[in-house]
């Protein structure tokens, strides 16, 4: 087993371990170990053994597997820890999952509902304990990718994918059959991989789309079955619905071979983890019960209590003199800080994570912790490449819709989701202005997000803002899928407006993110309740309809590949040089202009009418007299005499450049 940068993870190779901070006076936990009988799906208990503390490791409980009698044979085992519940409910003695489990087995469980505790899976071989899949396979680590081949942050196009759903369909009993996993996601990139569950996948859709960053919505294990969500329970284990660690490694190897970075979504505001029972007062709190505790309140939202959304809020302010899981010594540590930094080390080392998206960071309640987590992520990334580590090839993104951009300037995160960009874009798609601006300034703030001020601060670099047309957050006004948004607002030609939306997304300052299915304007077949996050499966069949959706996909794919490669779109320089009709027709350039420069010029018509006549003249076009201009979205060369003079159709965006790959 390869070593980790966390002492506690390395100790688990030699012994069963359970860290319980401030455990003095608590009864010794017990290891309940056995095997799984697949013939009748039962647990054959072999030992129920009290754990002991090493003399030099305060609050660390262990069992040496070599000391178990009768001796363990090499093979795959299941286990729980028997503890006395410390949560406010005081449920008594109960069996809990190992909080550091790398694989969990929901065919063997204890308890029910929120108390459901799946068995932990481990392999015993040659006197050691080895992480393994359910079938005993010992996962490898993906090779460290060549750093030079990875995309830089300012050329990323992120694809946001909740992997546990794909397409409407059932087996006749109302059970979805196209609920996917890691192996099915791999089929979106690899022509030779056949999706076992996603019947709608016909070919490597995402390889054809050309995205270079895959964001998996929380891939760590959650208790909710057959659906994705933010109810993370087992932070060290890949979600059992999505597949095994080996399947995740195979997916990572596949995308890394195509120079695509893996971004993982992490939930640290609240959890449904075993520590809610093992050591509640050390790891969790209930804000309503501790209103005098500053840790009960959201950051950047004065007086607003944190929300556990059915789980338990993590306790971040408390420190305890205890065993330090990272260093292995005894020190004053925050148990929650140590826990989350430990699973970060696991995911960075074992799955080659190339970026992180931190959910609901104000609800975490501690900017100090978020900064510490970000800095630890960077330490692990830098260690991957040593002194040659490229700071443009890794990113920690925060999600907080109140837009505390000051977090970036204070070094808490590297980038933020830019939700207001979505609202401005959707207003433009209907010919409206937004946020009190006139139409021209709404366009300007969409094209260049550094022009916007949030809470006294602004983005100063395009790699700090994640722009999107749609996300999994479909709740609320004008948040639904693009097709449904346009249709419900009376837009008859969805393809034309969708093309305009993607042209702006993929040429504006900021990192573009595409929500799964939007690249061919998928629509919502089931989910009509706008109070819930996206749960309607993606229907990838629609991408192959042979009609306007297939044409839209090709249009988006062409611009995605342009966005990932064109140097000018990696720069922030934006020059608005033409405004007509009160901003309803505008032209601007991206990238530096001048001798030898090759900027991108964007021309947009936000009106229902075509421009009049055979020509529409745009003065001040940078480098207008030079040869080699082409229009990217239509993939055609433009004669020099027509540069800056081409007509515009209604709701059309044209993208020009002299740059060629």
Residue pairs with C-beta under 8 A, 6 or more apart in sequence:
1 13
1 128
1 130
1 131
2 141
2 349
3 10
4 10
4 345
4 346
4 349
5 326
5 345
5 349
5 380
5 383
6 325
6 326
6 341
6 342
6 345
6 346
7 324
7 325
7 326
7 327
7 328
8 17
8 19
8 60
8 100
8 323
8 325
8 326
8 328
8 342
9 100
9 325
9 342
9 345
9 346
11 17
11 60
11 62
11 328
12 100
12 129
13 128
13 129
13 130
14 64
14 128
14 129
15 62
15 63
15 64
15 65
15 129
16 31
16 33
16 51
16 62
16 63
16 65
16 79
16 129
17 60
17 61
17 62
17 100
18 29
18 51
18 60
18 61
18 62
18 81
18 98
18 99
18 278
19 59
19 60
19 61
19 99
19 322
19 323
19 325
20 26
20 29
20 59
20 61
20 83
20 278
20 279
20 282
21 59
21 279
21 282
21 320
21 322
21 323
21 333
21 335
22 59
22 279
22 281
22 282
22 320
22 322
23 59
23 61
23 279
24 59
26 84
26 86
27 84
28 50
28 51
28 52
28 61
29 50
29 51
29 61
29 81
29 82
29 83
29 278
30 48
30 49
30 50
30 51
30 81
30 82
31 47
31 48
31 49
31 51
31 63
31 79
31 81
31 82
32 45
32 47
32 48
32 79
32 80
32 81
32 82
32 95
33 45
33 46
33 47
33 48
33 49
33 68
33 77
33 78
33 79
34 43
34 44
34 45
34 46
34 47
34 77
34 78
34 79
35 43
35 44
35 46
35 75
35 76
35 77
35 78
36 42
36 43
36 44
36 76
36 78
36 105
36 107
36 108
36 119
37 43
37 44
41 107
41 108
43 78
43 108
43 119
46 68
46 72
46 77
47 68
48 82
49 63
49 68
51 61
51 62
51 63
51 81
52 61
52 62
52 63
53 59
53 60
53 61
53 62
54 60
54 62
56 330
57 323
57 328
57 330
58 321
58 322
58 323
58 330
59 322
59 323
60 323
65 72
65 124
65 127
65 129
66 127
72 124
73 124
74 124
74 125
74 126
75 123
75 124
75 136
76 121
76 122
76 123
76 132
76 135
76 136
77 121
77 122
77 123
77 124
78 105
78 108
78 119
78 120
78 121
78 122
79 98
79 119
79 120
79 122
80 95
80 96
80 97
80 98
80 110
80 117
80 119
80 120
81 95
81 96
81 97
81 98
81 274
81 278
82 93
82 94
82 95
82 96
83 93
83 94
83 96
83 277
83 278
84 92
84 93
84 94
85 91
85 92
85 93
85 94
85 277
86 277
86 278
86 279
86 280
86 281
87 276
87 277
87 280
87 284
88 280
88 286
88 289
91 115
91 277
94 110
94 111
94 115
94 117
94 277
95 110
95 111
95 117
96 110
96 117
96 274
96 277
96 278
97 104
97 117
97 118
97 119
97 120
97 233
97 234
97 274
98 120
98 274
99 234
99 235
99 236
99 273
99 274
99 275
99 278
99 339
100 236
100 342
100 343
101 120
101 121
101 234
101 236
101 237
102 121
102 131
102 236
102 237
102 245
102 346
103 120
103 121
103 122
103 131
103 132
103 133
103 134
103 237
103 238
103 240
103 244
103 245
104 118
104 119
104 120
104 121
104 221
104 234
104 237
104 240
105 118
105 119
105 120
105 121
105 134
105 240
106 118
106 225
106 240
108 118
108 119
109 116
109 117
109 118
109 119
110 116
110 117
110 119
111 117
114 223
114 272
114 310
115 277
116 223
117 274
118 234
118 240
121 132
121 133
121 134
122 129
122 130
122 131
122 132
123 129
123 130
123 131
123 132
123 136
123 138
124 130
130 138
131 138
131 139
131 245
132 138
132 139
133 139
133 244
133 245
133 246
134 244
135 244
137 244
137 246
139 244
139 245
139 246
139 249
139 350
140 246
140 249
141 249
141 349
141 350
141 352
142 249
142 252
142 253
142 256
142 351
142 352
143 253
143 256
144 352
144 384
144 385
145 256
145 259
145 352
147 385
147 388
147 389
147 390
147 393
149 259
150 259
150 261
150 354
150 390
150 393
151 212
151 213
151 259
151 260
151 261
151 393
151 564
152 390
152 392
152 393
152 570
153 392
153 393
153 394
153 395
153 414
153 415
153 463
153 511
154 392
154 461
154 462
154 463
154 511
154 570
154 571
155 212
155 563
155 564
155 565
155 569
155 570
156 212
156 213
156 261
156 395
156 463
156 511
156 512
156 564
157 210
157 211
157 212
157 213
157 506
157 511
157 512
157 513
157 514
157 560
157 563
157 564
158 211
158 213
158 214
158 215
158 263
158 466
158 511
158 512
158 513
158 514
159 206
159 209
159 211
159 213
159 214
159 215
159 513
159 514
159 516
160 215
160 217
160 468
160 471
160 472
160 513
160 514
160 515
160 516
161 185
161 214
161 215
161 216
161 217
161 516
162 217
162 228
162 472
162 516
162 534
163 180
163 181
163 182
163 184
163 185
163 216
163 217
163 219
163 228
163 242
164 179
164 180
164 181
164 226
164 227
164 228
164 239
164 241
164 242
165 176
165 178
165 179
165 180
165 227
165 228
165 535
165 536
165 537
165 538
166 178
166 179
166 180
166 184
166 197
166 198
166 200
166 201
166 537
166 538
166 539
166 540
167 178
167 198
167 199
167 200
167 537
167 538
167 539
167 540
167 541
168 176
168 178
168 525
168 526
168 536
168 537
168 539
169 176
169 177
169 178
169 199
169 537
170 176
170 177
171 177
176 226
176 537
177 197
177 199
178 197
178 198
178 199
178 200
178 537
179 197
179 226
179 241
179 537
180 195
180 197
180 198
180 242
181 197
181 241
181 242
181 243
181 247
182 238
182 242
182 243
182 244
182 247
182 248
182 250
182 251
183 193
183 195
183 196
183 243
183 247
183 250
183 251
184 195
184 196
184 197
184 198
184 201
185 214
185 216
185 251
186 193
186 247
186 250
186 251
186 254
187 193
187 194
187 195
187 198
187 201
187 204
188 201
188 204
188 205
188 206
188 207
189 204
189 206
189 207
189 251
189 254
189 255
189 258
189 260
190 204
190 207
190 254
191 203
191 204
191 207
193 254
195 201
198 540
200 538
200 539
200 540
200 541
201 540
202 540
202 541
202 544
205 540
205 543
206 214
207 258
208 553
208 557
209 514
209 519
209 553
209 556
209 557
209 560
210 557
210 560
210 561
210 564
211 260
211 514
211 560
211 564
212 259
212 260
212 261
212 564
213 260
213 261
213 262
213 263
213 354
213 355
214 255
214 260
214 261
214 262
214 263
215 263
215 264
215 265
215 355
215 357
215 513
216 262
216 263
216 264
216 265
217 228
217 265
217 472
218 228
218 229
218 230
218 232
218 239
218 264
218 265
218 266
218 267
218 359
219 238
219 239
219 242
219 248
219 264
219 265
220 232
220 234
220 235
220 236
220 237
220 238
220 239
220 264
220 266
220 267
220 343
220 347
221 232
221 233
221 234
221 235
221 237
221 238
221 239
221 240
222 228
222 229
222 230
222 231
222 232
222 233
222 239
222 272
223 231
223 233
223 272
224 231
225 241
226 241
227 535
228 535
229 533
230 267
230 309
230 359
231 272
231 309
231 310
231 311
232 266
232 267
232 271
232 272
232 273
233 271
233 272
233 273
233 274
234 273
235 271
235 273
235 339
235 340
235 343
236 342
236 343
236 346
237 245
238 244
238 245
238 248
242 248
245 350
245 351
248 351
249 350
249 351
252 262
252 351
252 352
255 261
255 262
256 262
256 352
261 354
261 355
261 393
262 351
262 352
262 353
262 354
262 355
263 353
263 354
263 355
263 356
263 357
263 395
263 397
264 347
264 351
264 353
264 355
264 356
264 357
265 357
265 359
266 344
266 356
266 357
266 358
266 359
267 359
267 360
268 314
268 340
268 358
268 359
268 364
268 369
268 373
269 306
269 307
269 308
269 313
269 314
269 359
269 360
269 361
269 363
269 364
269 365
270 306
270 307
270 308
270 309
270 311
270 312
270 313
270 314
270 363
271 284
271 311
271 312
271 314
272 310
272 311
272 312
273 283
273 312
275 282
275 283
275 284
275 335
275 339
276 283
276 284
276 311
276 312
279 335
280 312
281 315
282 315
282 318
282 320
282 335
283 312
283 314
283 315
283 335
283 336
283 339
284 312
284 313
284 314
284 315
285 293
285 295
285 296
285 312
285 313
285 314
285 315
286 308
286 312
286 313
287 293
287 296
287 297
287 305
287 306
287 307
287 308
287 313
288 296
288 305
290 296
291 305
293 317
294 317
295 315
295 316
295 317
295 318
295 365
295 366
296 305
296 306
296 313
296 365
297 303
297 304
297 305
297 306
297 365
298 304
298 305
298 306
298 362
298 363
298 365
299 361
299 362
299 364
299 365
299 366
299 367
299 404
300 362
300 367
300 400
300 402
300 404
300 407
300 455
301 362
301 402
306 313
306 363
306 364
306 365
307 313
307 363
313 363
313 365
314 336
314 340
314 364
315 335
315 336
316 334
316 336
316 337
316 364
316 365
316 366
316 368
316 369
317 334
317 366
318 334
318 335
318 336
319 332
319 333
319 334
320 332
320 333
320 334
320 335
321 330
321 331
321 332
322 330
322 331
322 332
322 333
322 335
323 329
323 330
324 330
324 331
324 333
324 338
325 333
325 338
325 339
325 342
326 338
326 341
326 342
334 369
336 369
337 369
337 372
337 373
340 369
340 373
341 372
341 373
341 376
344 356
344 373
344 376
344 377
344 380
345 376
345 380
347 353
348 377
348 380
348 381
348 384
349 380
354 393
354 394
355 394
355 395
355 396
355 397
356 374
356 377
356 395
356 396
356 397
357 397
357 398
357 399
357 417
358 364
358 370
358 373
358 374
358 396
358 397
358 398
358 399
358 413
359 399
360 399
360 400
361 367
361 370
361 398
361 399
361 400
361 407
361 412
361 413
362 400
362 402
362 404
364 370
367 407
367 410
367 412
370 398
370 407
370 412
370 413
371 410
371 411
371 412
373 396
374 396
374 411
374 412
374 413
374 414
375 411
377 394
377 396
378 394
378 396
381 389
381 394
382 389
392 463
395 414
395 415
395 463
396 413
396 414
396 415
397 413
397 414
397 415
397 416
397 417
397 466
398 407
398 412
398 413
398 415
398 416
398 417
399 416
399 417
400 407
400 416
400 417
401 417
401 419
402 455
403 416
403 418
403 419
403 420
403 454
403 455
404 416
404 454
404 455
405 416
405 454
405 455
405 457
405 458
405 459
405 464
406 455
406 456
406 457
407 413
407 416
408 414
408 415
408 416
408 457
408 459
408 464
409 457
409 460
414 463
414 464
415 463
415 464
415 465
415 466
415 511
416 464
416 465
416 466
417 466
417 468
417 471
418 449
418 459
418 465
418 466
418 467
418 468
418 510
420 435
420 452
420 454
421 446
421 449
421 465
421 467
421 468
421 508
421 510
422 467
422 468
422 469
422 470
422 471
422 478
422 479
423 434
423 435
423 478
424 434
424 435
424 442
424 445
424 446
425 446
425 469
425 501
425 504
425 505
426 469
426 478
426 485
427 433
427 434
427 442
428 434
428 439
428 442
428 443
428 446
428 504
428 606
429 485
429 486
429 491
429 497
429 500
429 501
430 489
430 491
431 439
431 584
431 606
431 607
431 608
432 439
432 442
433 439
433 441
433 442
434 442
435 442
435 445
437 445
438 582
438 583
439 582
439 583
439 584
439 606
440 579
440 582
440 583
440 586
441 583
442 583
443 583
443 586
443 604
443 606
444 451
444 576
445 451
445 452
446 504
446 508
447 504
447 507
447 508
447 509
447 574
447 576
447 588
447 602
448 508
448 509
448 572
448 574
448 588
449 459
449 462
449 465
449 467
449 508
449 509
449 510
450 458
450 459
450 460
450 461
450 462
450 509
450 572
450 574
451 458
452 458
452 459
459 465
459 509
459 510
461 572
462 509
462 510
462 511
462 570
462 571
462 572
463 511
465 509
465 510
465 511
466 510
466 511
466 513
467 505
467 508
467 510
467 511
467 512
467 513
468 505
468 512
468 513
468 514
468 515
469 482
469 501
469 502
469 505
469 514
469 515
469 518
470 479
470 480
470 481
470 482
470 515
470 518
471 479
471 513
471 515
472 515
472 533
472 534
473 479
473 533
473 534
474 480
474 481
474 524
474 527
474 530
474 532
474 533
474 534
475 530
475 531
475 532
475 533
476 530
478 485
479 530
480 488
480 524
480 530
481 515
481 517
481 518
481 521
481 522
481 523
481 524
481 534
481 536
482 494
482 498
482 501
482 518
482 521
483 494
483 498
483 521
483 522
483 523
483 524
484 523
484 524
486 494
486 497
486 498
487 494
487 523
491 497
493 651
494 521
494 548
495 521
495 548
495 549
495 551
495 552
496 650
496 651
496 652
497 651
498 521
498 552
499 552
499 555
499 633
499 652
499 653
500 604
500 606
500 651
500 652
500 653
502 519
502 555
502 556
502 559
503 559
503 602
503 604
503 633
503 653
503 655
504 602
504 604
504 653
505 512
505 514
506 512
506 556
506 559
506 560
506 562
506 563
506 569
507 559
507 563
507 569
507 590
507 600
507 602
507 655
509 572
509 574
509 590
512 563
514 556
514 560
515 534
516 522
516 538
517 538
517 539
517 540
517 542
519 543
519 552
519 553
519 556
519 557
520 542
520 543
520 549
520 550
520 552
520 553
520 556
521 542
521 549
521 552
522 538
522 539
522 542
523 542
524 536
525 536
525 537
525 539
526 535
526 536
526 537
527 534
527 535
527 536
542 549
543 549
543 550
543 553
544 550
555 633
558 632
558 633
558 635
559 632
559 633
559 655
562 569
562 632
562 655
563 569
565 661
566 600
566 657
566 659
567 591
567 598
567 659
568 590
568 591
568 592
568 597
568 598
568 599
568 600
568 657
568 659
569 590
569 591
569 600
571 590
571 591
571 592
573 589
573 590
573 591
573 592
573 593
573 599
574 588
574 589
574 590
575 588
575 589
575 593
575 599
575 622
576 586
576 587
576 588
577 587
577 588
577 589
577 618
577 619
577 620
577 621
577 622
578 585
578 586
578 587
578 588
578 603
578 618
578 619
578 620
579 585
579 586
580 586
581 607
583 606
584 605
584 606
584 607
585 603
585 604
585 605
585 606
585 607
585 611
585 616
585 648
586 603
586 604
586 606
587 601
587 602
587 603
587 604
587 618
587 621
588 601
588 602
589 599
589 600
589 601
589 602
589 622
590 599
590 600
590 601
590 602
591 597
591 598
591 599
591 600
592 599
593 599
593 622
593 623
594 622
597 622
597 623
598 623
598 657
598 658
598 659
599 622
599 623
599 657
600 632
600 655
600 656
600 657
600 659
601 621
601 622
601 655
601 656
601 657
602 653
602 654
602 655
602 656
603 618
603 648
603 653
603 654
603 656
604 652
604 653
604 654
605 611
605 648
605 649
605 650
605 651
605 652
605 653
606 651
607 650
607 651
608 650
608 651
609 650
610 647
610 648
610 649
610 650
611 647
611 648
613 647
614 647
615 645
615 646
615 647
616 645
616 646
616 647
616 648
617 644
617 645
618 644
618 645
619 644
621 643
621 644
623 658
624 643
624 644
625 640
626 640
626 658
627 640
627 658
628 658
628 660
629 637
629 638
629 640
629 643
629 656
629 657
629 658
630 636
630 637
630 638
630 656
630 657
630 658
630 660
631 638
631 646
631 654
631 655
631 656
632 655
632 656
632 657
633 653
633 654
633 655
634 654
638 646
638 656
643 656
646 654
648 654
